[in-house]
Structures are given as C-alpha cells and as structure tokens.
Amino acid sequence: MKIIHTDVLVIGAGLAGLRLAIGARRRGFEAIILSLVPAKRSHSKAAQGGMQASLGNAAKGQGDNEDIHFEDTVRGSDWGADQDVVRMFVNTAPKAVRELAAWGVPWTRIRKGDREVVINGQKVTITERDEAEGLLAQRDFGGTKKWRTCHVGDATGHAMLTAVADRAIAESIPVHERTEALALIHENGRCHGAVVRDLVTGELSAYLSRATAIATGGAGRLYRSTTNAVISEGIGSALALETGCCALGNMEAVQFHPTAIFPAGILVTEGCRGDGGLLKDADGHRFMPDYEPEKKELASRDVVSRRMEEHIRKGKGVHSRFGEHLWLDITLLGEKHIRHNLREVWEICHYFLGVDPVKDPIPVRPAQHYTMGGVRTRSTGECPTMRGLFAAGEAACWDMHGFNRLGGNSVAETVVAGMIVGETVADFCAGAGGDASLSPALVREFVAREQAKLDALTTRASGEDASAIRREMQELMSAKVGIFRVGAELDEAVEKLQALLVRSRSIALRASSPGANPELVTAYRVQKMLKLALTVAHGAQVRTESRGAHFRQDHPRRDDAQWLKRTLATWPDESATLPTLAYEALDVKRMELPPGWRGYGAKDYIDHPDTAARQAEVDAVKSRLAGEGRLAVQQALLPYEHLLPEWLRGPNERLDERFAAPAARAAE
Ligand SMILES: Cc1cc2nc3c(=O)[nH]c(=O)nc-3n(C[C@H](O)[C@H](O)[C@H](O)COP(=O)(O)OP(=O)(O)OC[C@H]3O[C@@H](n4cnc5c(N)ncnc54)[C@H](O)[C@@H]3O)c2cc1C
C-alpha cells in the first residue's frame, strides 16, 4: 500500500483549492492538491460573467463600497447567510481582485470618456471619468445596486484559473491529477487525510496529512438539466457526509440559473442581461417588467427563474420539439459588443446551437446551476465536528450565500475563502492541532474498506445498472425537487430516492476492470450522489416555507418565525436511507441587517419575534453615530475584523475616496 505524507492535503484544484494551498504553502507548509482532471480543466474555468468586488471604478459603480455589497449579498441570500462571513467576504473581495491583477489576470479595463451602453432596453451614453482610465472595469449583474462585477470579457473563470494555477506551479505545489478521494481517514473526531484512487490504474493509496481541506466544487449533476460540468458531482461533500459526524448545511438551497441554453443546458452568462439583454416570450413581449417593475431582468436569479417558469405555465412559452422555452435577446447590444465582451456566448451559440446572437434571440430556460449548501464549517473554514478538516468554495457552507447566491459572488468567494481558510489551515498546522498520532492499522483498515467496496462492485455477477440508477435520480431531482416544490412531490421524491439508494447497493458491472473503468466510477459515485440527493430532497421536504431558491408552492411565504435557521444534515450509518436533520438558529439579535423585504420578489413574509427590536437597535446606533462615518457605524453593529487574518483587515481604497476632500475622507 502506497502512503504519501504531507502537511496539507487539498482535495480539489479549482480556484478555491488552489488559492487555499497557496496560502498554506506561503506559510511554510507542504501541500498536495488532488484533482479528477488537470487543474486548469477544473470547473472554475467555465465561469463567464465575472467577480464581484466593490471597487467603484466604473461610472455606474460610483459610490459603491463594502456596505452596499454586504446589503446586496444578504438580501440576495434571503437572510439565510451568516452576516459575519458576508462582512469578511465583502472586505476581502477588493483585495482579492487586486491580488489577481498582480498575478496576471488581464481584467477588462476602463477607457475614459463617452460610451454607449444598453440600460432597460434603451441605448444610453455614459461617461467614464478621466481618473478612472485604465482601472478595472465593472459590469451590471442581478440583485446588485451598483455595477460591481469585474470581468475579463466573458471568460473570467478561464483567466482567473490560469493565473492561480500558474501561481501554484510557481510556489512548487504539486497537483496529483486524475486522482479521486474516495473516503476521509478519521478517528475520534480527527481527520488524518484520505483514501485516494488513481483514476488511470485503479490503485488505492493513503494520503496522510496534518490538515485536510475539501474544495471539490458543486453537485449540479444530481440534476438532469444543469449548467455544471460532468465532474461536478458533489463527491467531496459526500465524503464529509459519510464520516457520520460532519454536517452538510442547507443542501435544499439549490440555484437554478435563468439563462441556460435550451435544451443543452449550457450557460449563457448573467452578463448578457447585465449588459442589457432582455427576456422575451413567444409573442416577442418583454415580460419581466410585468412581474418585477423595479429590477426587471436583473432581479436575483431565484426570482427571475421562477418568473420565467410562471410565464411558461401561463402558456407564453415558445414551443419546440424539445419542449417549451423563452428567448434571451441580446441583439440590441450590437455586433461589436457581443463579439468583444460576450465572445464566449457568441461562440457557444454559434457552435452548439447554430444561432448567431447578433441577429437572433437565444432559446433559454432555467437549469440547475449552483449548490449553496455544502460542508458546514465555522466562519474561518474549519469543520466544527472534525478536527483537521476544512472546506472552501462551492463545496463549503461557511455560509455566505444562504438560500440564494448572487451572480459574480462565487468566483469571488472561491479566492476570498482560499485566502482566509488557507491561513486557518496554516495556523492549525503551526499550532498544537497540527500534531496527531495515527496508527498504521487504522490506515490499513480504511484502505481495505474502500478496496472491499470496489471489489464487491467488480466481482458481483449480476445486479443493478449504475447508469440507469443515476439517470432515474437525475430525472427525479429535476422533476420533483426543482424550482417549484410541493409537499406531495417531495414525499414521492424522497421515497423513490431511498429505493434507488437501496438498489445502488447491489450494482453489478458489465466491465469489471479495476483500472480505468467509467462504469465502475459511475457505480461508486452514484452511491454517494444518492445520499446527497436525499439531503437535498429531505431538507426541502421538511422546510415548510419559501426562502430564496427553495420555493414551496404549498408554503409560499418566508417564515422567519419558524425557519430562520440553517439545516444541518448528517448521515447516521452505512445502512441508513435517510439523513438526520438538525437545525442551527440564526441570531437576529446580532444581525447588522435584520430581516425585511429584499427589494424584489414577494413582499410577503412572517417576521421573526426579535426583528423589530433589533431593527430599533440598528436605527438607534445609526442615528447616534451619524456624524462618525460608515466604518464606525459598521464596527458598532457587527464587529467582524477579528475573524480575518491580520493582513486582510483594514479598509479598501477607492477612487472617490482618493479624490475626496480630506474632511470628507476623515468622515469615511
Ligand atoms: C457555466 C458556469 C458559469 C459560471 N460563471 C460564474 C461567474 O461568472 N461568476 C461567478 O462568481 N461564478 C460563476 N459560476 C460559479 C463558479 O464558477 C463556481 O462556483 C466556482 O468556480 C467553483 O469553484 P471551486 O474551486 O469551489 O470548485 P471547482 O472549480 O468546481 O473545482 C473542483 C475541483 O475538485 C476536484 N474534485 C472533485 N471531486 C474530487 C474528488 N473526489 N477527489 C479529488 N478531486 C476532486 C475537481 O477535479 C476540481 O479540481 C459559474 C458556474 C458555471 C457552472
């Protein structure tokens, strides 16, 4: 048995895993990163539209700051987010975007003077300030009050991942690609690393580490229709779940993106609507202003996706041989803008659809896009119930997005979380927590257990078909645990998923090769995916309210009185067919932004009993400190800086502040 030792084992080589490993390496610790694919093929590469950071450079972003980004994110989350984490995030995002610029990300820059843009369907001229010439540009995105999304055309993830992966190479961090973590090695609430399968040879090894971090991305492939890559199967989250003691947070919070190309499910970025694209129905009518007069196409994703499906249900969808869809019309942006700022969109439409978006509308319908839930951690990234285990990025629930993530906040989260959690991991390795004694027998036992599971699959003479089970799971999730949910259908979904899980325990293969064998991979992954699917469906079944992306037709109101809490799902034991659910209350008395109306979507919610008192306190602090500037008010309401590593504390500089009169600056 091969045993590999390292200080830090990072499972996942997307933006979050790479940035986390760089942080630990810079503090002097050895790190190894595992990845199913070469690092630069990780799913982060697919991010198109951009990264939110409140720089306030662009004319339409003027006046932006951390407070506005904070409010947008908390409202976007439908008050599900941890406000400490959101504060840490909004303060660090501008630093992260600048770090990436220094690492070579060719951010789209501002050119001073007049330029024509499309706002609310109209061509408008805006003037970029002289002093902003050459600074990072921002575009508009959904659910935001300011233009805040920094981007590299519409290939932002590509540029970011290339730069961060190159930085990891420069820091001499090895990526063991085409390897897959199958199980965490743990004992008495202490993680010691993972059992890892070589996807080419099939050989199992033990990777032993002082600290282990899960950064394995989302679980989109639980659904049939998703914008996610084929490797986004949520396996890292399942590894934590299978320990029996780590919880997954808010798994029922699943995002559906409004503009997936129909029927392929490939994403066209929110940047299309941010730049002025319109949603239209079968009659060519722009319908979003009818539902959302304030934010129109740029309400948050959960709201727009629901409105689109509602409109299709009213008979306004476009009929095609694959089913119904709506149109995304970006023709009004003009060829120059599309070929320059939305080049990937043009190419995707051209090559995958045979549609020229310069001249023709794009067929779209919402599809699964993002996993808000994940491995529950503290605000600094460590798992509260397993020492030595950490998580970051889409696989984690630390919990920045609550029940709905804003566009552009995910790639920003990956690098910010990498910066913060990388420090937590390094602190852990440097402190007493980094020492752990481990018996060789335990390692042998974990490896043998995984080998036995694989052997059972490759030697069983007859049994269930792994691909068929997986397809049934995906169909079920899309049909019954989608955008609109209802109790009876969720009951049915849970029951059928349980039956599929039982069937998956007797899968037999046609190809029994223990090495490179896609059928074997499907077989062992689907067993884990079904457990995840059950955390989603059962969480949705029990949560009898609507919040963000979790919408119950039979319970359409947000109910803060009963449900202002985070779902924690654990898996009791290998024979179980249902997760155990527990709940963690969110503390309204500490909230900087107490629950209220989001500014879009339904205005109909049940208040938490503490909301009115906390709102009165917040108002009193704001009026008492009115003359002392926003930072003083913020500190009084929710002190969070102690949670950040020292080098990430402190305010961010902005153009407005640099050019402001000294008196005004002091007040800031
Ligand atoms: C089409 C698309 C466009 C998007 N555009 C944007 C955007 O414009 N702005 C934005 O903010 N967000 C966007 N997002 C979301 C964002 O891209 C992702 O949430 C984010 O990049 C996830 O990064 P990550 O590092 O957490 O995971 P990933 O980049 O998904 O990386 C996961 C890594 O884990 C590895 N892995 C998985 N399982 C295992 C295992 N068992 N063992 C070993 N390795 C494993 C994989 O190989 C991979 O290296 C988009 C998402 C999609 C689908």
The ligand as a Tripos MOL2 file, in Angstrom:
@<TRIPOS>MOLECULE
LIG
   53    58     1     0     0
SMALL
NO_CHARGES

@<TRIPOS>ATOM
      1 C1        -21.1250   27.6390  -16.5610 C.3       1 LIG1
      2 C2        -20.8420   28.3450  -15.2770 C.ar      1 LIG1
      3 C3        -20.5080   29.6860  -15.2790 C.ar      1 LIG1
      4 C4        -20.2470   30.3420  -14.0800 C.ar      1 LIG1
      5 N1        -19.9470   31.6830  -14.1030 N.ar      1 LIG1
      6 C5        -19.6970   32.3100  -12.9350 C.ar      1 LIG1
      7 C6        -19.3690   33.6980  -12.9180 C.ar      1 LIG1
      8 O1        -19.2910   34.3580  -13.9530 O.2       1 LIG1
      9 N2        -19.1370   34.2820  -11.7120 N.ar      1 LIG1
     10 C7        -19.2000   33.5900  -10.5460 C.ar      1 LIG1
     11 O2        -18.9770   34.1740   -9.4980 O.2       1 LIG1
     12 N3        -19.4870   32.2760  -10.5430 N.ar      1 LIG1
     13 C8        -19.7200   31.6180  -11.6940 C.ar      1 LIG1
     14 N4        -20.0170   30.2890  -11.6740 N.ar      1 LIG1
     15 C9        -19.8520   29.5290  -10.4210 C.3       1 LIG1
     16 C10       -18.3650   29.2930  -10.1640 C.3       1 LIG1
     17 O3        -17.6830   29.1100  -11.3720 O.3       1 LIG1
     18 C11       -18.1140   28.0790   -9.2860 C.3       1 LIG1
     19 O4        -18.9750   28.1080   -8.1860 O.3       1 LIG1
     20 C12       -16.6930   28.0700   -8.7630 C.3       1 LIG1
     21 O5        -15.7670   28.2470   -9.8110 O.3       1 LIG1
     22 C13       -16.3870   26.7810   -8.0040 C.3       1 LIG1
     23 O6        -15.0150   26.7450   -7.7010 O.3       1 LIG1
     24 P1        -14.4320   25.6510   -6.7040 P.3       1 LIG1
     25 O7        -12.9820   25.9180   -6.6060 O.co2     1 LIG1
     26 O8        -15.2330   25.6230   -5.4700 O.co2     1 LIG1
     27 O9        -14.6910   24.2610   -7.4460 O.3       1 LIG1
     28 P2        -14.3340   23.7470   -8.9240 P.3       1 LIG1
     29 O10       -13.7330   24.7710   -9.7820 O.co2     1 LIG1
     30 O11       -15.5600   23.0600   -9.4060 O.co2     1 LIG1
     31 O12       -13.2110   22.6810   -8.6500 O.3       1 LIG1
     32 C14       -13.4690   21.4390   -8.0390 C.3       1 LIG1
     33 C15       -12.2010   20.6240   -8.0320 C.3       1 LIG1
     34 O13       -12.3970   19.4650   -7.2450 O.3       1 LIG1
     35 C16       -11.8590   18.3400   -7.9070 C.3       1 LIG1
     36 N5        -12.5540   17.1680   -7.3500 N.ar      1 LIG1
     37 C17       -13.8780   16.9470   -7.2530 C.ar      1 LIG1
     38 N6        -14.1220   15.7950   -6.5980 N.ar      1 LIG1
     39 C18       -12.9220   15.2770   -6.2770 C.ar      1 LIG1
     40 C19       -12.5010   14.1020   -5.5910 C.ar      1 LIG1
     41 N7        -13.3840   13.2440   -5.0740 N.pl3     1 LIG1
     42 N8        -11.1730   13.8690   -5.4510 N.ar      1 LIG1
     43 C20       -10.2670   14.7330   -5.9600 C.ar      1 LIG1
     44 N9        -10.6060   15.8720   -6.5990 N.ar      1 LIG1
     45 C21       -11.9220   16.1400   -6.7530 C.ar      1 LIG1
     46 C22       -12.0770   18.6430   -9.3720 C.3       1 LIG1
     47 O14       -11.1970   17.9080  -10.1700 O.3       1 LIG1
     48 C23       -11.7480   20.1400   -9.3950 C.3       1 LIG1
     49 O15       -10.3570   20.3100   -9.4870 O.3       1 LIG1
     50 C24       -20.3060   29.6290  -12.8660 C.ar      1 LIG1
     51 C25       -20.6440   28.2780  -12.8590 C.ar      1 LIG1
     52 C26       -20.9370   27.6460  -14.0420 C.ar      1 LIG1
     53 C27       -21.3900   26.2270  -13.9960 C.3       1 LIG1
@<TRIPOS>BOND
     1     1     2 1
     2     2     3 ar
     3     2    52 ar
     4     3     4 ar
     5     4     5 ar
     6     4    50 ar
     7     5     6 ar
     8     6     7 ar
     9     6    13 1
    10     7     8 2
    11     7     9 ar
    12     9    10 ar
    13    10    11 2
    14    10    12 ar
    15    12    13 ar
    16    13    14 ar
    17    14    15 1
    18    14    50 ar
    19    15    16 1
    20    16    17 1
    21    16    18 1
    22    18    19 1
    23    18    20 1
    24    20    21 1
    25    20    22 1
    26    22    23 1
    27    23    24 1
    28    24    25 2
    29    24    26 1
    30    24    27 1
    31    27    28 1
    32    28    29 2
    33    28    30 1
    34    28    31 1
    35    31    32 1
    36    32    33 1
    37    33    34 1
    38    33    48 1
    39    34    35 1
    40    35    36 1
    41    35    46 1
    42    36    37 ar
    43    36    45 ar
    44    37    38 ar
    45    38    39 ar
    46    39    40 ar
    47    39    45 ar
    48    40    41 1
    49    40    42 ar
    50    42    43 ar
    51    43    44 ar
    52    44    45 ar
    53    46    47 1
    54    46    48 1
    55    48    49 1
    56    50    51 ar
    57    51    52 ar
    58    52    53 1
@<TRIPOS>SUBSTRUCTURE
     1 LIG1         1 GROUP 0 **** ****
